[in-house]
Amino acid sequence: MTKKEITLAAVEALEKLYPEAVCSLKYNDAFELLVATRLSAQCTDARVNLVTPDLFKAFPTAEKMAKADVSEVENLIKTCGLYKTKARDLVEIGKAITENYGGKVPDTVEELIKLSGVGRKTANLVCGDIYGKPAVVTDTHFIRLSNRLGLVDTKDPLKVEMAMRKLLPPEKSNDFCHRSVLFGRDICTARRAFCEKCPLFNICRKKGVKN
């Protein structure tokens, strides 16, 4: 099978396994998703979801966040890890969106990565989930799956993103990324690939891999 054929087979298999492709972070709008994703760095989505309700209540918009005292933000996100850096970034993000984008979260990767602490992974997630644009979110699960299927041979997020953009159908790319996260947590985990129950077993090039 070609890489394109393997990709399409994986897309179809994960669609059947996870009919609903949803982001595990809880949010109501573009700003909340942007903030939640920034908080998720080196932190579980479950922990972020415990922190964000109070954070969003205190600072529901970019304009409110722009005027926040960094120490107050720190106190609200302290359990997320790297909270000092993240708090500083969130206030700077609020200021930039308010001053440079009229309070509206940008809708392109190029503009989003200009924001403090925002990388391509976060930018792609916002573009895909909020603005409905083709997106490839190269989180750790997606990178692992892409490598184990033999679609890429690199762990560099940018290289994986560029390679997979050529292989994934644009209209399915964002949902496939969400499904790969679920798949990476359930079956193709970092510690062990549970090949005995894997729907991708027949197309996998690294069957039985242990890391």
Residue pairs with C-beta under 8 A, 6 or more apart in sequence:
1 9
1 203
3 150
3 151
3 167
4 167
6 149
6 150
6 151
6 203
7 149
7 151
7 164
7 167
7 168
8 169
9 200
9 203
10 145
10 149
10 176
10 200
10 203
11 168
11 169
11 172
11 176
13 199
13 200
14 176
14 179
14 180
14 183
14 199
14 200
15 21
15 175
15 179
16 199
17 179
17 183
17 199
18 178
18 179
18 182
18 183
21 174
21 175
21 176
21 178
21 179
22 178
23 33
23 125
23 129
23 178
24 45
24 46
24 49
24 181
25 33
25 36
25 37
25 40
25 45
25 48
25 49
25 52
26 36
26 49
26 52
27 33
27 35
27 36
27 52
28 56
29 130
30 104
30 105
30 126
30 130
30 131
31 61
31 62
31 65
31 97
31 105
32 52
32 56
33 125
33 126
33 129
33 130
34 93
34 105
34 112
34 115
34 118
34 122
34 126
35 52
35 55
35 56
35 65
35 90
35 93
36 48
36 49
36 52
37 121
37 122
37 125
37 126
38 86
38 89
38 90
38 93
38 117
38 118
38 122
39 48
39 51
39 52
39 77
39 80
39 86
40 48
41 82
41 86
41 117
42 81
42 82
43 80
43 81
43 82
47 79
47 80
48 80
50 79
51 76
51 77
51 79
51 80
54 76
55 73
55 76
55 77
58 64
58 68
58 72
58 76
59 65
59 68
59 73
59 90
59 94
61 103
62 93
62 94
62 97
62 98
62 103
62 105
63 94
63 98
63 103
64 94
65 73
65 90
65 91
65 93
65 94
66 91
66 94
66 95
66 97
66 98
66 99
67 94
68 90
68 91
68 94
70 87
70 88
70 91
71 87
73 87
73 90
73 91
74 83
74 84
74 87
77 83
77 86
77 87
77 90
80 86
85 117
86 117
88 116
89 116
89 117
89 118
92 115
92 116
92 117
93 115
93 116
93 117
93 118
96 114
96 115
96 116
97 103
97 104
97 105
97 106
97 115
101 111
105 112
105 126
105 130
106 112
106 114
106 115
107 126
107 127
107 130
107 131
107 133
108 123
108 127
109 120
109 123
109 124
109 127
112 118
112 122
112 123
112 126
112 127
113 119
113 120
113 123
119 157
120 138
120 157
120 158
120 161
121 137
121 138
121 139
121 157
124 135
124 136
124 137
124 138
124 161
124 177
125 135
125 137
127 133
127 135
128 134
128 135
128 137
128 173
128 174
128 177
129 135
129 174
133 174
134 165
134 170
134 171
134 173
134 174
135 173
135 174
135 177
136 142
136 160
136 161
136 164
136 165
136 168
136 173
136 174
136 177
137 174
137 177
137 178
138 157
138 158
138 160
138 161
138 164
138 177
139 177
139 181
140 184
140 190
141 180
141 181
141 183
141 184
141 185
141 188
142 160
142 164
142 177
142 180
142 181
142 184
143 152
143 155
143 157
143 160
144 184
144 188
144 190
145 180
145 183
145 184
145 188
146 152
146 160
146 163
146 164
147 153
147 154
147 155
147 206
148 188
148 193
148 204
148 205
148 206
148 209
149 200
149 203
149 204
149 205
149 206
150 204
150 205
150 206
151 163
151 164
151 167
152 159
152 160
152 163
152 164
154 160
154 163
164 173
165 173
168 176
184 190
187 193
187 194
187 197
187 198
188 194
188 198
188 200
190 211
191 210
191 211
192 210
193 206
193 207
193 208
193 209
193 210
195 201
195 204
195 207
195 208
198 204
201 207
